[in-house]
Amino acid sequence: MLDIAEELHRWVEQGRAFAVATVVAVGGSAPRQPGAALAVDSEGTAIGSVSGGCVEGAVYDLCVQALEDGRTVVERFGYSDEDAFAVGLTCGGIIDILVTPVRGGVFPAALAAAVSGEAAALARIVSGPEELMGQTLLVHPDGSYEGKLGGHPELDRTAAGEARAMLDAGRTGTVGIGEDGSRCGQPLTLLVESSVPAPRMIVFGAIDFAAALVRVGKLLGYHVTVCDARPVFATRARFPEADEIVVEWPHRYLASTEVDGRTALCVLTHDAKFDVPLLQAALRLPVAYIGAMGSRRTHEDRNERLREVGVTELELARLRSPIGLDLGARTPEETALSIGAEIVANRRGGSGVSLTGAHTPIHHDVPREPDGRIGSVA
């Protein structure tokens, strides 16, 4: 639901009644992941999507029904090939949809937090006793929470603890707990939607390729900063879409700013006096992606300079250089697309090869450690 928080927040401010359908579980090649939502207000206006179009009409009707009868329901949609007129997914996947009318409670506070960029988690019961279905908590980073799930008094505390752990990792997904707050009671399933500030992309080097990369970064949902030591190039006129423009030596700025396991660092300066001190520091930080622009000759020369200042082979292995995927890119826009594609592949665990003729999943994520490294699958 938080993926359409901005529009829903406006509906709340306008006093509109609405119902929300949220993807709570997926199987197979489902088009949307848990947390994706479609909402319908009392006037019939719809926003969002739960399936990319396959079952939108049926889900719309469920939202209208929820507004009329006030009931929370879970509906499953599967493959529909056997009956051309049946409602279902043409991709062969399965999705479970939670449909609930929204009338106050913690939803307005959750939407306000998401719109303002505050960290918070919305935890909802999506399977269990009928009387608990759809009950909701809003959990804050310090572990405090608003709302009440009902049932056993330990349930709220346990649910808040689970939601806080997922919020710390910036994850959205489901978790199972017992109805009495333990692992032993009647099982419940919580959908936890984490609202966290946008991940950062820091682009070092205020060149024409950087302007195109800023646009790609914004398209991918990043908070984009452009940093360059040269004030004549690092200007708002050259980078109108950047969230932030910093005039500073790159390595000094990196030492003074906050990064985390979702941060992407894109080094476009391809000048040793900037690159070496910057990458020496960057390769020792717990960030998700570090890429550097330059020819293969520049890359080899830069690696030798980095070895000379003490960068290890293990640290060098983190560097994506030359930056981007092999798309045959020439223009700044094509190059920015190749960099953005590599960042997505790194984040999602994709191979970067053409899907035509491949036998890999179309949609897949990989578990990551808190520092952004790919972890093992349990």
Secondary structure, DSSP 8 states (H G I E B T S, - for coil): -GGGHHHHHHHHHTT--EEEEEEEEEESS-SS-TT-EEEEETT--EEE-SSTTSSHHHHHHHHHHHHHH---EEEEE-B-TTSTTS-SBTTS-EEEEEEEEE-STTHHHHHHHHHHT--EEEEEEEES-GGGTT-EEEE-TTS-EEE---SSHHHHHHHHHHHHHHHHTT--EEEEEETTSSSSSSEEEEEEEEE----EEEEES-SHHHHHHHHHHHHTT-EEEEEES-TTTS-TTT-TT-SEEEES-HHHHHHHS---TT-EEEE----HHHHHHHHHHHTTS--SEEEE---HHHHHHHHHHHHHTT--HHHHTTEE-S-S--S---SHHHHHHHHHHHHHHHHHT---S-STT--S-SS----B-TTS-B----
